[in-house]
Amino acid sequence: MKKKNIFCFGFGQVAKNFIKKNNLENLDINLTVTSREESGKKNFENKSYESYQFSEDSFDQKLIESLNSSDHILVSIAPIKGEDIVVKKFQNILDSNKIKWITYLSATSVYGNHNGKWVDENSDTKPTSSNGISRLNAEKSWLDLAEKKNLPLQIFRLSGIYSNQNNILARLKTGNVKIIDKKNQFFSRIHVEDIANVLFRSLQKFKSNEIYNVSDDKPASSKELISYGCKLLNIKKPKIVSLSTIESQMVKNFYKDSKKVNNNKMKFFFDYKLKYPTYVEGLNYAHNDTT
């Protein structure tokens, strides 16, 4: 298989797990990433890669050469001030003659509130949060750019991400978790390894200008998730509080939205069976991994 030149705008947990998956599958890659830190050579999973400084205010001009030679581009940088800074800074550089694959990682917050009903990729996007509004604006800017320059783009709308290290079990152990009482409140989640696996599948099976919900099979309330976490840890459930008593506006905004995210399109197109189909498998694995 021909070596892939992968460029990651942002190198957080999703991008790192994607590269880890590539390494596990012995895919031959050249890796370049961006970071807010100073540019330099770095190592990940015993492989050397180049990291270039990039923020909304400035970027290392040397990254342009690497970007021009890249054929696979993963964008995991959140919008800043309502804008996608990759489109803003590099729309004139991205070249459809070289690029074979661009994936923009969005979020299911673009759907807004659907009162606990199921949503799929054809559902209305009516975001209520600033994050959801910014994500939808970013999606539109990428879709417009892809159409204008004939770029091979797919968009992954990610549900709430958790991992073996960062999950409700870790939060419960801090003692800072509360159960917020709100009826008919559903959230969808996805394990970071499943995101990485689907990204890897898409390197071989790709259709341009498509949007996929990347979510597990079991939307659930926070109360249900917390209760299961307490059962695994054999601890008492936290106290139940009213949403009106919560001071954090971010938390209040989070609880404005209730929806169940349908993942059928993702599973069917990529012929993918989730490693962690529900939070039960995910938390069981995380718990066993730390005991």
C-alpha positions as CSV (number, residue, x, y, z in Angstrom):
1,M,0.0,0.0,0.0
2,K,1.3,3.4,-0.9
3,K,2.5,5.6,1.9
4,K,-0.1,8.1,3.1
5,N,0.9,11.7,4.0
6,I,-1.5,12.6,6.9
7,F,-1.9,16.1,8.2
8,C,-3.8,16.6,11.4
9,F,-5.0,20.1,12.3
10,G,-5.0,19.6,16.0
11,F,-3.6,16.6,17.8
12,G,-6.0,15.8,20.6
13,Q,-7.4,12.5,21.8
14,V,-9.3,11.7,18.6
15,A,-6.4,12.4,16.2
16,K,-4.0,10.5,18.5
17,N,-6.2,7.5,18.6
18,F,-6.6,7.6,14.8
19,I,-2.9,7.6,14.4
20,K,-2.5,4.8,17.0
21,K,-5.0,2.8,15.0
22,N,-3.0,3.3,11.8
23,N,0.1,2.2,13.6
24,L,-1.6,-0.9,14.9
25,E,-2.6,-1.8,11.4
26,N,0.9,-1.2,10.2
27,L,-0.2,1.5,7.8
28,D,2.8,3.3,6.2
29,I,2.3,7.0,7.0
30,N,4.1,10.4,7.1
31,L,2.6,12.4,9.9
32,T,2.4,16.2,10.4
33,V,0.3,17.9,13.0
34,T,-0.5,21.4,14.3
35,S,-0.4,22.5,17.9
36,R,-0.4,25.8,19.8
37,E,3.0,24.9,21.1
38,E,6.3,25.8,19.4
39,S,7.2,23.9,16.2
40,G,9.5,21.0,16.5
41,K,10.1,17.3,15.9
42,K,8.2,15.0,18.3
43,N,7.4,11.4,18.9
44,F,4.2,9.4,19.3
45,E,3.9,5.7,19.5
46,N,7.6,5.4,18.8
47,K,7.3,7.3,15.5
48,S,8.7,10.7,14.7
49,Y,6.5,13.4,13.4
50,E,6.6,17.2,12.7
51,S,4.5,19.5,14.8
52,Y,3.9,23.1,13.6
53,Q,2.7,26.0,15.7
54,F,-0.8,27.1,14.7
55,S,-3.4,29.3,16.5
56,E,-6.0,31.8,15.4
57,D,-3.4,34.6,15.6
58,S,-0.4,33.0,13.9
59,F,1.1,29.9,12.3
60,D,4.5,28.6,11.3
61,Q,4.8,29.3,7.6
62,K,6.8,26.1,7.2
63,L,3.6,24.1,7.6
64,I,2.4,25.2,4.2
65,E,5.0,23.0,2.5
66,S,3.9,19.9,4.5
67,L,0.2,20.8,3.9
68,N,0.9,21.0,0.1
69,S,2.4,17.5,0.1
70,S,-0.4,15.9,2.2
71,D,-3.1,13.7,0.7
72,H,-5.1,13.0,3.9
73,I,-6.2,15.8,6.2
74,L,-8.0,15.5,9.5
75,V,-9.5,18.6,11.1
76,S,-10.3,18.4,14.8
77,I,-9.9,22.0,15.8
78,A,-13.0,23.5,17.3
79,P,-14.3,26.8,15.8
80,I,-12.9,30.0,17.3
81,K,-15.2,33.0,17.6
82,G,-17.8,31.2,15.5
83,E,-15.3,30.5,12.6
84,D,-13.3,27.5,11.4
85,I,-9.8,28.8,11.4
86,V,-8.5,26.2,9.0
87,V,-10.8,27.3,6.3
88,K,-10.1,30.9,7.2
89,K,-6.3,30.6,7.0
90,F,-5.8,27.9,4.3
91,Q,-8.7,27.8,1.9
92,N,-6.5,29.2,-0.9
93,I,-3.9,26.5,-0.3
94,L,-5.9,23.3,-0.2
95,D,-5.6,21.7,-3.6
96,S,-8.0,19.0,-5.0
97,N,-5.3,17.6,-7.3
98,K,-3.3,16.3,-4.4
99,I,-5.8,15.7,-1.6
100,K,-7.7,12.4,-1.5
101,W,-9.5,12.7,1.9
102,I,-10.5,15.5,4.2
103,T,-12.5,14.7,7.4
104,Y,-13.9,17.5,9.4
105,L,-14.9,16.5,13.0
106,S,-18.1,18.2,13.9
107,A,-20.5,17.5,16.8
108,T,-24.1,16.4,17.2
109,S,-24.8,19.7,19.0
110,V,-25.7,21.0,15.5
111,Y,-29.1,19.3,15.9
112,G,-30.1,21.3,18.9
113,N,-33.1,20.2,20.9
114,H,-35.4,17.5,19.6
115,N,-37.3,16.8,22.8
116,G,-35.8,13.3,23.2
117,K,-36.7,12.1,19.7
118,W,-34.4,10.4,17.3
119,V,-32.3,12.4,14.8
120,D,-30.4,11.3,11.7
121,E,-28.3,13.1,9.1
122,N,-31.5,14.5,7.4
123,S,-33.0,15.9,10.6
124,D,-33.3,19.7,11.1
125,T,-30.3,21.4,12.5
126,K,-31.5,24.0,15.0
127,P,-28.6,24.4,17.4
128,T,-29.4,26.2,20.7
129,S,-25.8,26.4,22.1
130,S,-23.1,28.7,21.0
131,N,-21.0,25.6,20.4
132,G,-23.7,24.0,18.2
133,I,-24.1,27.2,16.2
134,S,-20.4,27.6,15.6
135,R,-20.1,23.9,14.6
136,L,-22.9,24.3,12.1
137,N,-21.2,27.4,10.7
138,A,-18.0,25.5,10.4
139,E,-19.7,22.6,8.6
140,K,-21.2,25.1,6.1
141,S,-17.9,26.7,5.4
142,W,-16.3,23.3,4.7
143,L,-19.1,22.2,2.5
144,D,-19.0,25.5,0.6
145,L,-15.2,25.2,0.1
146,A,-15.4,21.6,-0.9
147,E,-18.0,22.5,-3.6
148,K,-16.0,25.5,-4.8
149,K,-12.7,23.6,-5.1
150,N,-14.0,20.1,-5.7
151,L,-12.4,18.8,-2.4
152,P,-13.0,15.3,-1.1
153,L,-14.8,16.1,2.1
154,Q,-16.6,14.0,4.7
155,I,-18.1,15.3,8.0
156,F,-18.3,13.3,11.2
157,R,-20.8,14.5,13.7
158,L,-19.5,13.2,17.0
159,S,-21.6,12.5,20.1
160,G,-20.1,13.0,23.6
161,I,-16.7,11.4,23.5
162,Y,-15.4,9.2,26.3
163,S,-12.4,6.9,26.7
164,N,-10.9,4.3,29.0
165,Q,-9.2,7.2,30.9
166,N,-11.8,10.0,30.7
167,N,-15.3,8.8,31.6
168,I,-18.0,9.0,34.3
169,L,-16.0,6.5,36.5
170,A,-13.1,8.9,36.7
171,R,-15.4,11.8,37.5
172,L,-17.3,9.8,40.2
173,K,-14.0,9.1,41.9
174,T,-13.5,12.8,42.4
175,G,-16.7,13.1,44.3
176,N,-17.8,16.1,42.2
177,V,-20.7,14.5,40.3
178,K,-24.4,15.4,40.8
179,I,-27.5,13.8,39.2
180,I,-29.5,16.6,37.6
181,D,-33.2,15.9,37.6
182,K,-34.6,16.6,34.2
183,K,-37.2,14.2,32.7
184,N,-37.0,12.9,29.1
185,Q,-33.3,13.9,28.9
186,F,-31.3,11.8,26.5
187,F,-27.7,12.1,25.4
188,S,-25.7,10.0,23.0
189,R,-22.0,9.0,23.5
190,I,-19.2,7.4,21.5
191,H,-15.9,5.8,22.7
192,V,-12.8,7.4,21.2
193,E,-11.6,4.0,19.9
194,D,-14.8,3.6,17.8
195,I,-14.2,7.0,16.3
196,A,-10.6,6.0,15.4
197,N,-11.8,2.7,13.9
198,V,-14.4,4.4,11.7
199,L,-11.8,7.0,10.6
200,F,-9.5,4.2,9.6
201,R,-12.2,2.4,7.7
202,S,-12.9,5.6,5.8
203,L,-9.4,5.7,4.4
204,Q,-10.4,2.8,2.2
205,K,-14.1,3.4,1.8
206,F,-14.8,7.1,1.2
207,K,-17.6,9.0,-0.4
208,S,-17.3,12.8,-0.8
209,N,-19.7,15.3,0.5
210,E,-21.3,13.0,3.0
211,I,-22.2,13.5,6.7
212,Y,-22.2,10.7,9.3
213,N,-23.4,10.6,12.9
214,V,-20.7,8.8,14.9
215,S,-22.5,7.6,18.0
216,D,-23.1,4.4,19.9
217,D,-26.4,2.4,19.9
218,K,-27.8,3.5,23.3
219,P,-28.7,7.1,24.0
220,A,-29.3,7.4,27.8
221,S,-29.8,10.0,30.5
222,S,-27.0,11.2,32.7
223,K,-28.9,9.6,35.6
224,E,-28.8,6.2,34.0
225,L,-25.1,6.5,33.2
226,I,-24.2,7.7,36.6
227,S,-26.2,5.0,38.3
228,Y,-24.4,2.3,36.3
229,G,-21.1,3.9,37.1
230,C,-21.9,3.8,40.8
231,K,-22.9,0.2,40.5
232,L,-19.5,-0.7,39.0
233,L,-17.6,1.3,41.6
234,N,-19.8,0.0,44.4
235,I,-20.5,3.5,45.7
236,K,-23.6,5.4,46.7
237,K,-25.3,7.5,44.1
238,P,-24.7,11.2,44.2
239,K,-27.6,13.4,45.4
240,I,-30.2,14.5,42.9
241,V,-30.4,18.3,42.3
242,S,-32.7,20.5,40.3
243,L,-31.3,22.1,37.1
244,S,-32.5,25.5,38.4
245,T,-29.9,25.2,41.3
246,I,-27.0,24.8,38.8
247,E,-24.9,28.0,38.5
248,S,-22.8,27.0,35.5
249,Q,-24.3,28.4,32.3
250,M,-22.4,25.8,30.3
251,V,-24.1,23.0,32.1
252,K,-27.5,24.7,31.8
253,N,-26.9,25.0,28.0
254,F,-25.9,21.4,27.8
255,Y,-29.2,20.3,29.3
256,K,-31.2,22.4,26.9
257,D,-30.8,19.7,24.3
258,S,-32.3,16.3,24.4
259,K,-32.1,13.9,21.4
260,K,-31.2,10.3,20.5
261,V,-28.6,10.1,17.7
262,N,-29.2,7.5,15.0
263,N,-25.9,5.9,13.8
264,N,-27.3,3.6,11.1
265,K,-25.8,5.4,8.1
266,M,-22.3,5.2,9.7
267,K,-22.6,1.5,10.5
268,F,-24.0,0.6,7.1
269,F,-21.7,2.6,4.8
270,F,-18.5,1.6,6.6
271,D,-19.7,-1.9,7.4
272,Y,-18.7,-1.3,11.0
273,K,-19.6,-3.1,14.1
274,L,-19.0,-1.0,17.2
275,K,-16.4,-2.2,19.7
276,Y,-18.4,-0.4,22.4
277,P,-22.0,-0.5,21.3
278,T,-23.3,1.0,24.5
279,Y,-21.9,2.8,27.6
280,V,-22.2,-0.6,29.4
281,E,-19.4,-2.2,27.4
282,G,-17.4,0.9,27.4
283,L,-17.5,1.4,31.2
284,N,-17.1,-2.3,31.9
285,Y,-13.9,-2.3,29.9
286,A,-12.6,0.9,31.5
287,H,-13.4,-0.4,35.0
288,N,-11.6,-3.7,34.3
289,D,-8.7,-1.9,32.8
290,T,-8.1,0.0,36.1
291,T,-8.8,-2.8,38.6
